[in-house]
Amino acid sequence: MGKPHEKLEAWRISMELAKAVYDLTSCFPAEERYGLSQQMRRAAVSIPSNIAEGSGRNHTKEYLQFIGISRGSLAELETQLKLAVMLGFVSAEHPAIALADSVGRLLTGLHKKWSNV
């Protein structure tokens, strides 16, 4: 855990979320392989990736920009998770949904912390 982003709980939980999304989309119907499944995976991977990229930047303003991108990707993923529930691809109690909620709170906390610097 030598990299700055690896010390962030938001990054660690968002990595768990990305793994959960990969696991849940592996059970989607074959016709969704290049549709909703791929969209969800890209959004999920974008969250920790942008946290990591932002933490590697030199300025608070840049860091906040990447936290904002992560928050946008999370909103996209949450929408896609709701659609997957509506389509019957996943249960409303799937752990990814709770992980997404946790990541949202952590990203909001990071954003507030660095907005006041």
C-alpha positions as CSV (number, residue, x, y, z in Angstrom):
1,M,0.0,0.0,0.0
2,G,2.6,2.5,-1.0
3,K,0.6,4.5,-3.5
4,P,-1.5,7.4,-2.1
5,H,-4.8,6.2,-3.6
6,E,-4.4,2.8,-2.1
7,K,-4.7,4.3,1.4
8,L,-8.1,5.8,0.6
9,E,-11.1,3.8,1.7
10,A,-13.1,5.2,-1.2
11,W,-10.6,3.6,-3.6
12,R,-10.5,0.2,-1.7
13,I,-14.3,0.0,-1.6
14,S,-14.7,1.1,-5.2
15,M,-12.3,-1.7,-6.2
16,E,-14.6,-4.1,-4.3
17,L,-17.6,-2.6,-6.2
18,A,-15.9,-3.1,-9.6
19,K,-15.2,-6.7,-8.7
20,A,-18.8,-7.2,-7.6
21,V,-20.1,-5.7,-10.9
22,Y,-17.8,-8.0,-12.9
23,D,-19.2,-10.9,-10.9
24,L,-22.9,-9.9,-11.3
25,T,-22.6,-9.1,-15.0
26,S,-21.0,-12.5,-15.7
27,C,-24.5,-14.0,-15.1
28,F,-26.3,-11.6,-17.5
29,P,-27.9,-13.1,-20.6
30,A,-25.6,-13.6,-23.6
31,E,-27.3,-10.9,-25.6
32,E,-26.2,-8.4,-23.0
33,R,-22.5,-9.2,-23.3
34,Y,-21.8,-6.1,-25.4
35,G,-24.7,-4.0,-24.0
36,L,-25.6,-3.2,-20.4
37,S,-23.0,-5.6,-19.1
38,Q,-20.1,-3.7,-20.7
39,Q,-21.5,-0.3,-19.8
40,M,-21.7,-1.3,-16.2
41,R,-18.2,-2.7,-16.2
42,R,-16.8,0.5,-17.8
43,A,-18.6,2.7,-15.3
44,A,-17.5,0.5,-12.3
45,V,-13.8,0.5,-13.4
46,S,-13.9,4.3,-14.0
47,I,-14.6,5.0,-10.3
48,P,-11.4,3.7,-8.7
49,S,-9.4,4.6,-11.8
50,N,-10.3,8.3,-11.5
51,I,-9.7,8.3,-7.7
52,A,-6.2,6.9,-8.4
53,E,-5.6,9.4,-11.2
54,G,-6.8,12.3,-9.2
55,S,-4.6,11.4,-6.2
56,G,-1.6,11.4,-8.5
57,R,-2.2,15.0,-9.6
58,N,-0.3,18.0,-8.1
59,H,-3.2,20.3,-7.4
60,T,-6.3,20.2,-5.3
61,K,-8.4,21.5,-8.1
62,E,-7.3,18.7,-10.4
63,Y,-8.0,16.1,-7.6
64,L,-11.5,17.5,-7.1
65,Q,-12.1,17.2,-10.9
66,F,-11.3,13.5,-10.8
67,I,-13.4,12.9,-7.7
68,G,-16.2,14.6,-9.6
69,I,-15.7,12.2,-12.6
70,S,-15.8,9.3,-10.2
71,R,-19.0,10.6,-8.8
72,G,-20.4,10.8,-12.3
73,S,-19.4,7.3,-13.1
74,L,-21.0,6.1,-9.9
75,A,-24.3,7.8,-10.8
76,E,-24.1,6.1,-14.2
77,L,-23.5,2.8,-12.5
78,E,-26.3,3.2,-10.0
79,T,-28.7,3.9,-12.9
80,Q,-27.6,0.8,-14.7
81,L,-27.9,-1.3,-11.5
82,K,-31.5,-0.1,-11.2
83,L,-32.2,-1.0,-14.8
84,A,-30.6,-4.4,-14.2
85,V,-33.0,-4.9,-11.3
86,M,-36.0,-3.7,-13.3
87,L,-35.0,-6.2,-16.1
88,G,-34.7,-9.0,-13.6
89,F,-31.0,-9.6,-14.2
90,V,-30.1,-9.0,-10.6
91,S,-31.8,-8.9,-7.2
92,A,-32.4,-5.5,-5.5
93,E,-30.5,-7.0,-2.5
94,H,-27.3,-7.7,-4.5
95,P,-24.2,-6.6,-2.5
96,A,-23.1,-4.3,-5.4
97,I,-26.0,-2.0,-4.6
98,A,-24.9,-1.5,-1.0
99,L,-21.2,-1.1,-2.1
100,A,-22.3,1.6,-4.5
101,D,-24.1,3.4,-1.7
102,S,-21.0,3.2,0.5
103,V,-18.8,4.5,-2.3
104,G,-21.1,7.4,-2.9
105,R,-20.9,8.5,0.8
106,L,-17.1,8.1,0.7
107,L,-16.8,10.2,-2.5
108,T,-19.0,12.9,-1.0
109,G,-16.8,13.0,2.0
110,L,-13.6,13.3,-0.1
111,H,-15.2,16.0,-2.1
112,K,-16.3,18.0,1.0
113,K,-12.9,17.5,2.6
114,W,-10.9,18.8,-0.4
115,S,-13.4,21.6,-1.3
116,N,-12.6,23.2,2.0
117,V,-8.8,23.2,1.5
